[in-house]
Amino acid sequence: MQQVHAFQGARIFDGMSFQDDAALCVHDGKVVRICATADLPEGAEVTDLGGGILAPGFVDLQVNGGGGVMFNSAPALETLKTIAEAHASIGATSILPTLITDTRETTAAAIQAVQQAISEGVPGIAGLHLEGPHLSVARKGAHDADLIRPMEPADLESLLAAAKSLPVLKVTVAPESVKPEQIRALSAAGILVSLGHTDSRFADCQEAVAAGARCVTHLFNAQSQLGNREPGVVGAALQLGDLSAGLIADGIHVHPATMASAIRAKQGPGHIFLVSDAMATAGSTITDFLLNGRKIERRDNRLTLQDGTLAGAHLDLTTAIRNLVHLCGIPLETALAMATSGPAALIGRSEQIGTLRHGANADFVHLSSDLELRSVFRAGLPG
């Protein structure tokens, strides 16, 4: 019988708010409780963290690669293990591996790989995010235009079947390439439908939300912008309370002033949450890689195709949190929740991840007071 392990000496962020002069108690890979330091369980093994912040492990719903590999390049179990380990090392203990627009065969392989990872209990794999191929060529970004296509009945059936064996399935689509009745069927099956890579009008987004869409993929990027006479996707993401939206807070994809304005303008109950949109460079030292046969290069933490098009990000969520606090003036509690409890709630996992409540997975990070990552714990163990 393992004894209770208590972590103290740091401010504890439980996913929603800070608790001071407290200790996190862990047993058998799960959170037991947060208690006052004066009320530690008898016989507990105590670790003093010597300051800083203890927070839930980050939850990243858009991870294209890491550890030197891309999910698209080899959609297999070993690839997922590499990516999950790379992101755990930089603080994201729960991720949605993300497949960028690809062929039917590659998409089927990706679904099978994540199903296998879930069945084998690969740490960190929370489900799957399919970003495409049912997008708009006009807003393709780094996606291969030759692979973008409307959703057909066979595509819908494949997604509905996948949803039955995956704990979380997120699908990014453009209203130009999917019908409201298809969105309705996806949503009814428990799939998180996200609007992205789209030139849609505000009214189109309203129709998609009425059919069940609940998210917007990488707010401001690859979508119609907020205008004075047409609010576009950005206006819909901010105004419609049923929508949440991912944000790439690297200071490259979106200007800090724009990020700050959006966070303060967002109408609830939907919320803005952080994503890395990380590529193969995350958790590695590589400076270039291939996506669908096209070379992507990293220069000054900017990832681009040969023509200069932004292609994902070289970003970790610790840096994203720090950017929100230091560049945007966002309160620390808000920034931390945007990387933990916010995304966890969106995918229906708020009892297990993104929180330090009783019974949650004992996955957490220790940050310094100046928001640098010191260490990562999974199932209560370091490393």
Secondary structure, DSSP 8 states (H G I E B T S, - for coil): ----EEEESSEEE-SSSEE-SEEEEEETTEEEEEEEGGG--TT-EEEE--SSEEEE-EEEEEE-EETTEETTT--SHHHHHHHHHHHHHTTEEEEEEEEES--HHHHHHHHHHHHHHHHTT-TTB--EEEE-SSS-GGG-TTS-GGG-----HHHHHHHHHHHTT-S-EEEEE-TTTS-HHHHHHHHHTT-EEEE-SB---HHHHHHHHHHT--EESSTTSSB----SS--HHHHHHHH-TT-EEEE--SSSSS-HHHHHHHHHH--SSS-EEE---B-TTTTS---EEEETTEEEEEETTEEE-TTS-B-SB---HHHHHHHHHHHH---HHHHHHTTTHHHHHHTT-TTTSS--STTSB--EEEE-TTS-EEEEEETTEE-
